[in-house]
Amino acid sequence: MKVIFLDIDGVLNSMPYFQSKEYKKSHSVISAFHLGLLQQLHNTCNAKIVLCSTWREIPHNHPMYQGLENQLARYGMKIFSETPLLKDESRPHEIKTWLTNHFSINGFVVLDDDFSVDEYKKYGLDQNLVKTRYFCKTEKEGGLQSSHVKIAEKILCKKK
């Protein structure tokens, strides 16, 4: 099984997105552009999505969480699992814990804007990190981009 560890804010949106015409028209906190790129990675590598975002703390019956699930479903994706909530609130630690408890993983990638490469390195996960950006100036810099998908495909699908 291949896994995409998915953060939401900074991956499926960005600060410039919230200032965009798309957001003003849709009022969706998830960008269709970024969902399309996630779908490309998901389908190309036949991967499962594991939510590692703080969004996993939102009750699953809350409209915001249900909106996330509905938008993923429109693109043929769903949340397979979620990382555990640990007291130290270190996403890399939570991902490492999840991986330790799941033995059938033959590839994974982490899409995250929050935690540093050094933090991921502490847990031996830095080679699987694709670092995106929330705080930036333009939509072409923010969230998941085509260049990130290419890197993620190399990591996850072992593409050259």
Short mmCIF file of the C-alpha atoms (twelve columns), coordinates in Angstrom:
data_MODEL
# 
_entry.id   MODEL 
# 
loop_
_atom_site.group_PDB 
_atom_site.id 
_atom_site.type_symbol 
_atom_site.label_atom_id 
_atom_site.label_alt_id 
_atom_site.label_comp_id 
_atom_site.label_asym_id 
_atom_site.label_seq_id 
_atom_site.Cartn_x 
_atom_site.Cartn_y 
_atom_site.Cartn_z 
_atom_site.pdbx_PDB_model_num 
ATOM 1   C CA . MET A 1   0.000   0.000  0.000   1 
ATOM 2   C CA . LYS A 2   1.187   3.505  -0.871  1 
ATOM 3   C CA . VAL A 3   0.217   6.435  1.334   1 
ATOM 4   C CA . ILE A 4   -0.105  10.196 0.979   1 
ATOM 5   C CA . PHE A 5   0.097   11.896 4.375   1 
ATOM 6   C CA . LEU A 6   -2.040  14.967 3.761   1 
ATOM 7   C CA . ASP A 7   -2.008  18.303 5.515   1 
ATOM 8   C CA . ILE A 8   -4.845  20.591 4.380   1 
ATOM 9   C CA . ASP A 9   -4.028  24.251 5.010   1 
ATOM 10  C CA . GLY A 10  -0.987  25.135 2.949   1 
ATOM 11  C CA . VAL A 11  -1.466  22.114 0.669   1 
ATOM 12  C CA . LEU A 12  -5.050  22.348 -0.590  1 
ATOM 13  C CA . ASN A 13  -5.170  26.121 -0.105  1 
ATOM 14  C CA . SER A 14  -2.912  29.103 0.637   1 
ATOM 15  C CA . MET A 15  -3.149  32.706 1.732   1 
ATOM 16  C CA . PRO A 16  -3.272  33.942 -1.898  1 
ATOM 17  C CA . TYR A 17  -6.083  31.455 -2.580  1 
ATOM 18  C CA . PHE A 18  -8.198  33.090 0.127   1 
ATOM 19  C CA . GLN A 19  -7.739  36.405 -1.699  1 
ATOM 20  C CA . SER A 20  -8.588  34.903 -5.103  1 
ATOM 21  C CA . LYS A 21  -11.693 35.166 -7.291  1 
ATOM 22  C CA . GLU A 22  -12.196 31.389 -6.957  1 
ATOM 23  C CA . TYR A 23  -12.508 31.647 -3.177  1 
ATOM 24  C CA . LYS A 24  -14.732 34.725 -3.330  1 
ATOM 25  C CA . LYS A 25  -17.019 32.892 -5.759  1 
ATOM 26  C CA . SER A 26  -17.079 29.471 -4.084  1 
ATOM 27  C CA . HIS A 27  -16.314 30.271 -0.420  1 
ATOM 28  C CA . SER A 28  -14.757 26.811 -0.334  1 
ATOM 29  C CA . VAL A 29  -11.717 26.513 1.935   1 
ATOM 30  C CA . ILE A 30  -10.399 23.840 -0.427  1 
ATOM 31  C CA . SER A 31  -9.105  24.892 -3.847  1 
ATOM 32  C CA . ALA A 32  -10.317 22.967 -6.898  1 
ATOM 33  C CA . PHE A 33  -6.923  23.551 -8.551  1 
ATOM 34  C CA . HIS A 34  -5.073  21.935 -5.651  1 
ATOM 35  C CA . LEU A 35  -7.591  19.080 -5.446  1 
ATOM 36  C CA . GLY A 36  -6.931  18.346 -9.113  1 
ATOM 37  C CA . LEU A 37  -3.211  18.069 -8.445  1 
ATOM 38  C CA . LEU A 38  -3.787  15.837 -5.426  1 
ATOM 39  C CA . GLN A 39  -6.043  13.656 -7.586  1 
ATOM 40  C CA . GLN A 40  -3.261  13.339 -10.166 1 
ATOM 41  C CA . LEU A 41  -0.823  12.108 -7.498  1 
ATOM 42  C CA . HIS A 42  -3.461  9.869  -5.896  1 
ATOM 43  C CA . ASN A 43  -4.407  8.210  -9.176  1 
ATOM 44  C CA . THR A 44  -0.929  7.962  -10.708 1 
ATOM 45  C CA . CYS A 45  0.484   6.214  -7.668  1 
ATOM 46  C CA . ASN A 46  -2.702  4.404  -6.577  1 
ATOM 47  C CA . ALA A 47  -2.256  5.772  -3.064  1 
ATOM 48  C CA . LYS A 48  -4.391  5.987  0.057   1 
ATOM 49  C CA . ILE A 49  -4.857  9.286  1.880   1 
ATOM 50  C CA . VAL A 50  -3.959  9.523  5.558   1 
ATOM 51  C CA . LEU A 51  -4.999  12.814 7.109   1 
ATOM 52  C CA . CYS A 52  -2.244  14.320 9.248   1 
ATOM 53  C CA . SER A 53  -3.694  17.831 9.324   1 
ATOM 54  C CA . THR A 54  -5.136  19.522 12.399  1 
ATOM 55  C CA . TRP A 55  -8.408  19.082 10.494  1 
ATOM 56  C CA . ARG A 56  -8.555  15.553 11.921  1 
ATOM 57  C CA . GLU A 57  -9.446  17.197 15.238  1 
ATOM 58  C CA . ILE A 58  -12.673 18.568 13.733  1 
ATOM 59  C CA . PRO A 59  -15.656 16.339 14.620  1 
ATOM 60  C CA . HIS A 60  -16.454 14.199 11.592  1 
ATOM 61  C CA . ASN A 61  -20.074 15.322 11.630  1 
ATOM 62  C CA . HIS A 62  -19.042 19.006 11.448  1 
ATOM 63  C CA . PRO A 63  -19.942 20.697 8.114   1 
ATOM 64  C CA . MET A 64  -16.307 21.696 7.515   1 
ATOM 65  C CA . TYR A 65  -15.025 18.117 7.820   1 
ATOM 66  C CA . GLN A 66  -17.947 16.786 5.797   1 
ATOM 67  C CA . GLY A 67  -17.184 19.410 3.158   1 
ATOM 68  C CA . LEU A 68  -13.625 18.091 2.945   1 
ATOM 69  C CA . GLU A 69  -14.878 14.532 2.544   1 
ATOM 70  C CA . ASN A 70  -17.406 15.610 -0.100  1 
ATOM 71  C CA . GLN A 71  -14.827 17.547 -2.094  1 
ATOM 72  C CA . LEU A 72  -12.373 14.651 -2.007  1 
ATOM 73  C CA . ALA A 73  -15.180 12.321 -3.131  1 
ATOM 74  C CA . ARG A 74  -15.933 14.545 -6.140  1 
ATOM 75  C CA . TYR A 75  -12.379 13.832 -7.262  1 
ATOM 76  C CA . GLY A 76  -12.611 10.101 -6.552  1 
ATOM 77  C CA . MET A 77  -10.655 10.238 -3.298  1 
ATOM 78  C CA . LYS A 78  -11.394 9.523  0.338   1 
ATOM 79  C CA . ILE A 79  -9.668  9.614  3.690   1 
ATOM 80  C CA . PHE A 80  -8.373  6.138  4.429   1 
ATOM 81  C CA . SER A 81  -7.041  6.854  7.913   1 
ATOM 82  C CA . GLU A 82  -5.764  9.579  10.229  1 
ATOM 83  C CA . THR A 83  -2.555  9.923  12.192  1 
ATOM 84  C CA . PRO A 84  -2.879  9.704  15.983  1 
ATOM 85  C CA . LEU A 85  -3.057  12.810 18.146  1 
ATOM 86  C CA . LEU A 86  0.014   12.802 20.360  1 
ATOM 87  C CA . LYS A 87  0.709   15.098 23.297  1 
ATOM 88  C CA . ASP A 88  3.830   16.633 21.736  1 
ATOM 89  C CA . GLU A 89  1.766   17.766 18.702  1 
ATOM 90  C CA . SER A 90  4.657   16.943 16.366  1 
ATOM 91  C CA . ARG A 91  3.265   15.945 12.979  1 
ATOM 92  C CA . PRO A 92  6.446   14.035 12.053  1 
ATOM 93  C CA . HIS A 93  6.197   12.063 15.321  1 
ATOM 94  C CA . GLU A 94  2.518   11.304 14.636  1 
ATOM 95  C CA . ILE A 95  3.347   10.109 11.111  1 
ATOM 96  C CA . LYS A 96  6.193   7.929  12.399  1 
ATOM 97  C CA . THR A 97  3.824   6.424  14.985  1 
ATOM 98  C CA . TRP A 98  1.215   5.698  12.308  1 
ATOM 99  C CA . LEU A 99  3.840   4.037  10.100  1 
ATOM 100 C CA . THR A 100 5.088   1.926  13.016  1 
ATOM 101 C CA . ASN A 101 1.567   0.528  13.450  1 
ATOM 102 C CA . HIS A 102 0.972   -0.229 9.747   1 
ATOM 103 C CA . PHE A 103 3.242   -2.855 8.245   1 
ATOM 104 C CA . SER A 104 1.926   -3.131 4.695   1 
ATOM 105 C CA . ILE A 105 3.296   0.223  3.505   1 
ATOM 106 C CA . ASN A 106 5.540   0.056  0.437   1 
ATOM 107 C CA . GLY A 107 5.842   3.777  -0.144  1 
ATOM 108 C CA . PHE A 108 4.725   7.090  1.321   1 
ATOM 109 C CA . VAL A 109 4.982   10.805 0.820   1 
ATOM 110 C CA . VAL A 110 4.193   13.669 3.193   1 
ATOM 111 C CA . LEU A 111 2.579   16.848 1.841   1 
ATOM 112 C CA . ASP A 112 3.076   19.524 4.508   1 
ATOM 113 C CA . ASP A 113 3.782   23.235 4.850   1 
ATOM 114 C CA . ASP A 114 4.053   23.466 8.637   1 
ATOM 115 C CA . PHE A 115 6.924   21.425 10.020  1 
ATOM 116 C CA . SER A 116 10.545  21.917 9.017   1 
ATOM 117 C CA . VAL A 117 12.755  19.458 7.163   1 
ATOM 118 C CA . ASP A 118 14.872  19.251 10.335  1 
ATOM 119 C CA . GLU A 119 11.835  18.177 12.371  1 
ATOM 120 C CA . TYR A 120 11.086  15.444 9.818   1 
ATOM 121 C CA . LYS A 121 14.766  14.443 9.822   1 
ATOM 122 C CA . LYS A 122 14.559  13.672 13.579  1 
ATOM 123 C CA . TYR A 123 12.158  10.854 12.676  1 
ATOM 124 C CA . GLY A 124 13.910  9.712  9.498   1 
ATOM 125 C CA . LEU A 125 11.118  11.059 7.300   1 
ATOM 126 C CA . ASP A 126 12.846  13.976 5.573   1 
ATOM 127 C CA . GLN A 127 13.381  12.085 2.283   1 
ATOM 128 C CA . ASN A 128 9.605   11.595 2.016   1 
ATOM 129 C CA . LEU A 129 8.626   15.219 2.650   1 
ATOM 130 C CA . VAL A 130 7.317   17.524 -0.061  1 
ATOM 131 C CA . LYS A 131 7.246   20.988 1.475   1 
ATOM 132 C CA . THR A 132 4.483   23.318 0.282   1 
ATOM 133 C CA . ARG A 133 3.698   26.898 1.295   1 
ATOM 134 C CA . TYR A 134 0.728   28.669 2.878   1 
ATOM 135 C CA . PHE A 135 2.304   32.102 3.368   1 
ATOM 136 C CA . CYS A 136 3.401   33.426 -0.004  1 
ATOM 137 C CA . LYS A 137 2.577   36.187 -2.472  1 
ATOM 138 C CA . THR A 138 0.955   34.446 -5.445  1 
ATOM 139 C CA . GLU A 139 -1.271  31.455 -6.097  1 
ATOM 140 C CA . LYS A 140 1.510   29.993 -8.254  1 
ATOM 141 C CA . GLU A 141 3.612   29.666 -5.096  1 
ATOM 142 C CA . GLY A 142 0.928   28.590 -2.653  1 
ATOM 143 C CA . GLY A 143 -0.247  25.125 -1.779  1 
ATOM 144 C CA . LEU A 144 0.340   22.030 -3.876  1 
ATOM 145 C CA . GLN A 145 1.861   22.825 -7.283  1 
ATOM 146 C CA . SER A 146 2.722   20.734 -10.351 1 
ATOM 147 C CA . SER A 147 6.386   20.776 -9.341  1 
ATOM 148 C CA . HIS A 148 5.453   19.273 -5.960  1 
ATOM 149 C CA . VAL A 149 3.422   16.537 -7.644  1 
ATOM 150 C CA . LYS A 150 6.408   15.576 -9.815  1 
ATOM 151 C CA . ILE A 151 8.631   15.292 -6.742  1 
ATOM 152 C CA . ALA A 152 5.944   13.367 -4.843  1 
ATOM 153 C CA . GLU A 153 5.505   10.944 -7.752  1 
ATOM 154 C CA . LYS A 154 9.255   10.252 -7.746  1 
ATOM 155 C CA . ILE A 155 9.136   9.509  -4.027  1 
ATOM 156 C CA . LEU A 156 5.895   7.539  -3.986  1 
ATOM 157 C CA . CYS A 157 5.916   5.770  -7.343  1 
ATOM 158 C CA . LYS A 158 9.707   5.446  -7.611  1 
ATOM 159 C CA . LYS A 159 9.559   7.345  -10.929 1 
ATOM 160 C CA . LYS A 160 12.755  8.644  -12.524 1 
# 
